Amino acid sequence: MTELAPAGVWHNKIFSGGWKAGGAGTIPVTEKATGEVMGSTGCASVADVSAAAAIATDAQQAWAATPGPQRGDILREVARLLDVHRDEIARQIVRETGSIRPKAQLEVKLAIREILEGAALASQPTGMITTSDVKGRHSIARRIPMGVVGVITPWNSPFILAARAIAPALATGNAVLLKPDPQTPVSGGVLYARLFEATGLPDGLFHVLPGGAETGDAMVREPLVNMISFTGSTRVGQVIGAVAGGLLKRASLELGGKNPYIVLDDVDVEAAASAGAWGSFLHQGQVCMSAGRHLVQESIADAYVESLVRRTRALTVGDPSRDDVHLGPLINERQAANVDRIVADSASKGAKILAGGSRDGLFFEPTVMVDVAPQMPAFEEEIFGPVAAVTVFKDDDEAVRLANQNRYGLVAAVASSDLRRAQRIADRLHAGIVHINDQTVMHEVFGPMGGLGLSGNGHNYSTLTNADQFMEWQWVTSREDLPAYSF
């Protein structure tokens, strides 16, 4: 089988009206577990962003006029090719992000579903006939494309988080400028450029512009970019939101989380600890939906912690591209040092480390901390590392108070054998997503994905919301003749 993305095609290049050199130099592509340099992509300059936006603006008009089912056919072909090349894509995700193989394979599987559901969106009704109180006036409301959509994605799950924006944006008649994170420019961007090249997407509709903060800022400020879809840190999202707001530009922001996993005293403790370990340690905890706080009722706290510690100590850490391990490396030294800081600072304030707590380079041991209290970094801050922070509560009211004692509001989960009790608690939680009898890390295209508070601005990615997110409403009226007015 022909390789989808051989390095010779993309080496030192961006994708914008074809493969060409970027105006801001190059970006190394590294294997996170070993530090090996796998190649380099181009780095897009401010001028590259403006040129891409101009090309995309021209191409988008013809694309919007293309019948929706034909747009959907191209996306369905992308999904087919993605399935053909799923092993190659998963390998790239493992090497470039430090993900374990099962997580990378799941990311590809989820991306296929996102693209297929995006393709289906292209065949859906785009408007409705509305009523009017004036005889002879024909009134409709229709959805029209935004125009050019700028998509800025993070490094932790670059393939799936690009798919969920690219697919519905293209399906609804938009052009797309994609800026993958400079730590994952191939799995976050190059692979999609190659897929769309292979399926015959019209030239100029899709651009891959790897780069850092300057590239992203240029995309947000570019007048020809009509919307920004951003997934990433709250700190960066606040800046993007402020700039986009000043420009009266739509910005869809899914940001960080400090997600509570509430474990009630009537639960199966072993099952709850297993779910909690998965929620905190999947992808080394580098997921915005990770279980950031384990809130456990006091009567079962000792049993829960014992099970959690036992499971944690059984996990292996290593190179996911060469070994069968549970956890791979953290993304870079800065992130590893930050996890170190949060663990050490919390321990100095009274939290106890019962498992893990140290690292070898980028390989951080899965860590369990107990006696974690409000005002400690492990309670307050998004860690983005493999740390399970346990806080004990007495009753349901305290569980809700602790869960909501945070400015984030992405995901919350409640584990209980009493569904009515769990639902009463869930109804009081400040979160855009709530799971009962599951952990916090869950991704499906069918349910709205988005957060409250510092976790986002309420725009969601899903089959339910994508049409409204990537299109805007237009009201159109018509009459047989001009009416008579009194002026």
DAUR-V782611 format. One record per backbone hydrogen bond with DSSP energy under -0.5 kcal/mol. NH is the residue of the N-H (numbers start at 1). CO is the residue of the C=O. If there is no record, write none. Layout:
NH/CO
NH/CO
This chain:
9/6
10/6
11/7
12/40
13/10
14/20
15/208
16/14
16/18
20/14
22/12
24/43
25/22
27/41
29/39
30/28
31/36
32/30
32/95
34/31
35/31
38/29
38/36
39/29
41/27
42/13
43/25
44/210
49/45
50/46
51/47
52/48
53/49
54/50
55/51
56/52
57/53
58/54
59/55
60/56
61/57
62/58
63/59
64/60
65/61
66/62
66/63
70/67
71/67
72/68
73/69
74/70
75/71
76/72
77/73
78/74
79/75
80/76
81/77
82/78
83/79
84/80
85/81
86/83
89/85
90/86
91/87
92/88
93/89
94/90
95/91
96/92
97/93
98/94
99/93
104/100
105/101
106/102
107/103
108/104
109/105
110/106
111/107
112/108
113/109
114/110
115/111
116/112
117/113
118/114
119/115
120/116
121/117
122/118
122/119
123/120
124/121
128/141
130/128
130/139
135/133
137/134
138/136
138/478
139/130
139/137
140/476
141/128
142/474
143/126
144/472
146/470
149/147
149/175
150/148
150/227
151/149
151/177
152/150
152/229
153/151
153/179
158/155
161/157
162/158
163/159
164/160
165/162
166/162
167/163
169/165
170/166
171/167
172/168
173/170
174/169
175/147
176/205
177/149
178/176
178/207
179/151
179/177
180/178
184/181
188/184
189/186
190/185
191/186
192/189
193/189
194/190
195/191
196/192
197/193
198/194
199/195
200/196
200/197
201/196
205/202
207/176
208/15
209/178
209/207
211/180
216/212
217/213
218/214
219/215
220/216
221/217
222/218
225/222
226/148
226/224
227/148
228/250
229/150
230/228
230/252
231/152
232/254
237/233
238/234
239/235
240/236
241/237
242/238
243/239
244/240
245/241
246/242
247/243
248/245
249/244
250/226
252/228
253/251
254/230
254/252
255/253
255/455
259/290
260/411
261/293
262/260
262/413
263/261
263/295
264/262
264/415
267/264
269/267
272/268
273/269
274/270
275/271
276/272
277/273
278/274
279/275
280/276
281/277
282/278
284/281
285/282
286/283
287/285
290/287
291/279
292/259
292/290
293/259
294/389
295/261
295/293
296/294
296/391
297/263
298/393
300/297
301/297
301/298
302/298
304/300
305/301
306/302
307/303
308/304
309/305
310/306
311/307
312/308
313/309
314/310
314/311
315/312
318/327
320/318
322/319
323/319
325/323
326/316
327/316
330/362
336/332
337/333
338/334
339/335
340/336
341/337
342/338
343/339
344/340
345/341
346/342
347/343
348/344
349/345
349/346
350/347
351/346
352/370
354/352
354/368
355/368
357/365
360/363
363/360
364/362
365/358
367/386
368/355
369/388
370/352
372/390
373/371
376/373
379/376
380/376
381/377
383/381
387/385
388/367
389/387
390/369
390/388
391/294
393/296
399/395
400/396
401/397
402/398
403/399
404/400
405/402
406/404
412/433
413/260
414/435
415/262
416/414
419/417
422/418
423/419
424/420
425/421
426/422
427/423
428/425
429/426
431/429
432/409
433/410
435/412
437/414
437/435
442/440
449/461
450/448
452/409
454/407
455/452
456/453
457/253
458/451
461/449
462/460
463/445
466/462
469/465
470/466
471/467
472/144
474/142
476/140
476/474
478/138
